[in-house]
């Protein structure tokens, strides 16, 4: 007997298309409840673990009242931990990951911010956030894992460095208070070091294959395979079927 899905966890880096998929799902079934930190707070306010815990508990409470939920959650394991803490075992969960290759993130972020700068600079996205998220979602493959992408040390070093420079240039244009040029260079080197380490680069490695850190029921490449509106609609249709 097929178990009805109560919670669909959906995630991906910023600009990966997850919000578009969620919107398409809500059109297919307006009775779905969407829980997302971006809907709970001002986007300029940093998210906290406490906010996430409130969101997760809200999702569980909706299910206990007979609702089905789309839950935007970076680490699905946090939902499992919360369910265990509450002694809940009978909630059915499916997990979907929207994957965008790292060069695709550059293209999408540049396009989005170029448009925003012409209309309202306050609507620009952080130039580094999607890449920091990327390094927390994906890392070097383990044995028997299927790789999503092969990354060269040279490529990702350049990409991260370029994005860091764009972030600093934007901050200067907005007349934000910045540290000295010497400190900016130190910060750039340190953040790059953390980024590479999170991805799984070691001193002797010139390239790595990456895979998700956690297990997902569905993984969609939203840049190569499902890159347009038709693709997003197809993903939503697939995930909608998971709720049956």
N, C-alpha and C positions, 0 to 999 in steps of 0.2 A: 504493500500500500504506500503510495506517495505521500510524504509529509508536506503539509503546506508551509511555505517559508513565511516566517514572521518578520524577520529583519534582513534587509539587504544592505550589507556594508559596502560602500563604494568609496574608492580613493584613487589618487594619482597626484602628481605634482600640480602646482598652480599652472594654468594654461594647458593642461593635458586633455581637457574636454569633459571632465567629470560633472561639472555643473550643467553643461548642455545635455548630457545624458539624463541627469536627474530631472531636468525640466521636461524632456521628452517623455520620460516615464510618468510624470505627474499628469501630462496630457492624456496618456493612455488610461490612467486611473486616478482621477482627482481625489479619491478617498484615501490615497496613500498619505502618510504623515512623513514630512521631511525634517530631519534633525541635522543641523549644520551649524558649526560655531560661527560661521560668517553671517548666519541669520540671527544669532543671539547677541552680537556685539557690533560696535563700530569697527569696520575693517582695519582702522588705524590702531586699535587697541590690541596689544599682544594677547594671544590666547594663553591660558594657564591650565595646569593639570586639574585645578578645581573646576574650571569652566567645563572641561571635557567630561569630568565625572558627573556633573549635573546633566549634561547632554545625554550621556549614556544611560543614566537612571531615568531620564525622561523617556527615552526610547523604550526601555524595558516596561515602564509604567503604561505607555501606549499599548504595547502588546498585551499586557495583563487586562486591558480594557477591551480587547478584541480587535485592535487596529493592526495594520501592517505598516512597516516603517522603512524608509530609506535613510540610512545613517552614514554621514560623511565622517569617516574615522581613519586616522593615519595608521594606527596599529590595532588591527582587529583583536589581538590578544588582550587588549584592555577591556573589551566587551566581555570576553570569557572570564577574566578575573573578577569583574563586577558581578556577573551572573553567579559565579561560585560563591562570592562573598555574601550574596543575598539568598543562597541556597536554591537557586533556580536552575533546573536542568532540562525543562521541556520546551524551551524556545528554540525554534529552528532558524539557523542563520546561514546565509549564503554570502560570499565575498567576491566582489568584482574590482579588478584593478585596471585603470586606464593608463597604458604605458605610452609615453612619447619619448622617442630617442633624444639624446642630449642635443644634437644639432637642430632637431626640430623645435626644441624649447627655445633655442636662440632665435630662430625664424619667427616663431609665434610671439615671443616677448617683444622683439624689435618691432614687429608689425603693430601689436597692441599699443605699445608705448609711443610709437610714431604718431598714431591716430590721436592718442590722448593728449599729447603735447600740443597738437593743433587746436584742441578744444578746451581742455582743462587739465593742466599739469598735475593737479591733485589726484587725478584718476590713473596716474601711471602706476604700474606694478613694480615692486622691488626687483631690481636687476639681478640680485643674487638669490633671492628666496627659492625660486624653482630649482635651482641647482643644489642648494643646501638640502632641500627636500629630496631631490634625486639621490643624493649620497646617503640619505637615511632610509630610503625605500629599497635601494638596490645595492648590492655588493658583489664581490667576486664569487663566481659559481662554486658550489660544493660538488663533490662527486655525484654523478648521475643527474644533476640539474640541467635543464635545458636553458641555454643562454638566450637572452633577449637581445643583446647587443655586444659587439666587441669594441672596446675602447683603447685607444693608444694613449700613452702617457703624454706624448707631444700634443695631441689634439685637445685632450681635456685640460691640460695646463694652459694652453692658449685660450680656450673658451672661458675658463674661469677667470683668467687674468683680464681678458677683454671685458667681461661682465663687471668685474670689480672696478675697472677704470670707468665704465659707463655710470656705475653707481656714484662714484666720486664726482664725476663731471656733472651729473644731475644735481647732486647736493650743493655743488658750488654755484650752479645756475639759480638754485632756490635760496642761495645765501644762508645755508645751514652752517652752524658752527662746526668746524672740523679741526682735528688735531694737526700737528705740524706735518710737513711733507715727509719728514723722516719717519714719524710715527705711522703715517698712512702706509708707507712702504713696508714697515715691520708688520702691520696688521694684515696687509695683503699676503705677505709670505706665510704668516701663521695660519690665516684662514685657508689658503691654498693647501698647506700641509695637512690640515684637518680634513679638508675635502677629499684629497687623494687617499688618505688613510682610511676614511670611511668607505670609499669605493673598493678598497682592498689592494691598492698599489703598495708594493714593497720595493725596497731600494733596487732590487735586481730585475724588476719587471718593467718591460717596455709596453706591454699590452695585457689586458685582462678581458675575460668574458664575464658579464654581469647577469644576475638573476635576482628576483625579489627576496627580501630578507624573510618574509612570512609567506605562508601558504594561502593561495587564492583559488577559488572555484572557477573564476573566469578571468582571463587576461586578454585585453584588446589593445592592439597597436593603433592608437588614434591618429597617428601621423602618416603611416604608410598604407594601412589596410582599411581604416575607417575614418578617413581624413575629412570628409565633407558632410553636409547635412544628411544625405542619404545614408552614409555610414553610421552617423550618430543615431538615426532613426532605427537602423538595423540592430545596433547594440541595445537600444531601449526595448525593442521587440523581443530580443533574446532574453533580456533580464526580466521583462514583464512575465514571460512564460515561467520564470523561476518562482513567481509568486503563486502560481496555480497549484 
